[in-house]
Amino acid sequence: MAFEGLADRLQGTIQKIRGKGKISEADVKEMMREVRLALLEADVNFKVVKQFVKKVSERAVGQEVMKSLTPGQQVIKVVQEELTNLMGGEQSQITVAKRPPTVIMMVGLQGAGKTTTTGKLANLLRKKHNRKPLLVAADIYRPAAIKQLETIGKQLSLPVFSLGDQVSPVEIAKRAIEKAKEEHHDYVLIDTAGRLHIDENLMGELKEIKELSNPDEIFLVVDAMTGQDAVNVAQSFNEALGISGVVLTKLDGDTRGGAALSIRSVTEKPIKFVGMGEKMDALEAFHPERMASRILGMGDVLSLIEKAQANVDEEKAKELEQKMRTMSFTFDDFLEQLGQVKQMGPLDELLKMMPGANKMKGLDKLQVDDKQISHVEAIIQSMTGDEKIHPETINASRRKRIAKGSGTSIQEVNRLLKQFEDMKKMMKQMSGMQGKGKKKGMKFPFM
């Protein structure tokens, strides 16, 4: 995950100052030295670092901190606020056209993930905002670019407008907007050409498309893994085209996060979305405040709740709660729950969104891969209908059969049965607690 090194350094520094009853200028100075090094190591633009350190220092030795009852916590609050401001302050929404369709022009260098991001954004607009987007294949130069967008469209069941690679991109954009009006599409997402480097021909063509399509947004797609280069690319595109926002891809990779912290300050353009993985739903709106909280180890509960709400069926959740209360929770219910959790994304990523997760021993080494979940699913699917409802009937020979049928070991089957039993005991205790307060001496299996 991006920001890991930066997060570790900043959280370590913050820990030293958190509980202090009194804070001197020397304390602030020492903390700022650490913060400065952490930001530079994360590949944040040095001018941005200088400005950030200056702002935090001024506020940290000011009245609001020195006269506070908890100066240590007040300094952390200042760091969080300034980190949030550095990334744009508030979440930046898409500018919507007064009369549909809203036209979004996707620009960027080759290899940044522009075509895939165009598909991901269209998917997000449809799923989360119930919109009807039209994808436009206007990259006529890169071999297979049109085919790639058409494949993505097919995969997502989204329409793709294409006139092949013999028609000019300007003409393609013009005719796509006409078609979108006829067919009442809310959004038009134009996937434009990229190059391996910035050149006059590329910019000239993009300016022509801009002039003709009069886009409501011009999103620059940049690869977060290129660090400082991403900032330079953003600056060049902004000067030539006047971009309206940035989409950072590969923020889930082994990146130091410097681009996310520098782009806003250098270009004065907001980061609108971030790509957090390969899957077509791995694109998220960028929330500066939530990102600042995650960097400082305060978790990101809001994003976690949103993920859960997007993937959990409310009716099924009520039904499940009832089953937990009446102790009629079966392996079939467990299997259904696993499916819903899988839809929310990688488990290790979800855990990192929890407050204090950075202090959980071994979490950094935790890798909950889909393979482990698949093993559990295979074990449950190898049980008979009766065994799923009455796991207590699963004796030694049945365990052997289940292990063989699921391609797992008897130990794995035993472990799952034990965990399921523990979970049911915990549910019983928790339902016993409803309205009675915690019973004395009660122990949960995980405590």
Secondary structure, DSSP 8 states (H G I E B T S, - for coil): -TTHHHHHHHHHHHHHHHT-S---HHHHHHHHHHHHHHHHHTT--HHHHHHHHHHHHHHHTSHHHHTSS-HHHHHHHHHHHHHHHHTTSS-------SSS-EEEEEE--TTS-HHHHHHHHHHHHHHHH---EEEEE---SSTTHHHHHHHHHHHHT--EE---SSS-HHHHHHHHHHHHHHTT-SEEEEE----SS--HHHHHHHHHHHHHH--SEEEEEEEGGGTHHHHHHHHHHHHHH---EEEEE-TTSS---HHHHHHHHHH---EEEEE-SSSTT-EEE--HHHHHHHHTT---HHHHHHHHHHH--HHHHHHHHHHHHHT---HHHHHHHHHHHHHT--HHHHHHTSTTGGGSTTGGG----HHHHHHHHHHHHTS-HHHHH-GGG--HHHHHHHHHHHT--HHHHHHHHHHHHHHHHHHHHHHHHTTT---TT---TT-
